[in-house]
Amino acid sequence: MSSRFLNSILVLMFLTGCGGDYLPRPMGYNRIDLPEHTFESLSDSFPYLFEKPQAAKVEQDSFNLKEEAWINLHYQDMGAKVHLTYLPLGSQGGDVKLVLNDAVNLTAKHQIKAYGIEESVLLTPKGYTGVVAELSGEVPTQFQFFVTDSTKHFLRGALYFDTAMKNDSLAPVIEHIKIDMMHLINTLEFKN
């Protein structure tokens, strides 16, 4: 075979291989395998008890190491953390009005980027008062809550992700963790 013949075949293959209509592929979505909602009791070393999700590992909060009751529920497989901060109230600690004001202000700081903030007041099975805030838009925390007995104890939680992914892509994970957090709130019990 001559080189001229081979070159002709290559040119012919090149010209016929580039034809046809181009069709863009549809947008793909990340596959997210969410675990079952299973719970276990938190260790007895904190001034509060609740049933935590088995999918989350309890870690000491690295932001404030001297506060032993501040913990993170780390969802390693989902790249999420729920930061839990505990404050004693009354003669043991802070003024309830100041603590509540700080919690409301922390949520309000997200109004710049949030499309909306939906707050709900609730009463837990143990008789504690709680506020749940669901934030929409590209905010760093999409779900926040606090629960207090108004006299001795205050617990605040906020959901954060370790990724820069858009919140609409994280929506199934956010909804999954919201269910876990509502279970946490409903099983929360403060120690006296």
Beta strands, then each sheet from edge to edge (+ up, - down):
strand 1: 39-41
strand 2: 48-49
strand 3: 51-53
strand 4: 57-60
strand 5: 71-75
strand 6: 80-88
strand 7: 114-123
strand 8: 129-137
strand 9: 143-148
strand 10: 153-161
strand 11: 189-190
sheet 1: 1+ 3-
sheet 2: 2+ 11-
sheet 3: 4+ 5- 6+ 10- 9+ 8- 7+
end
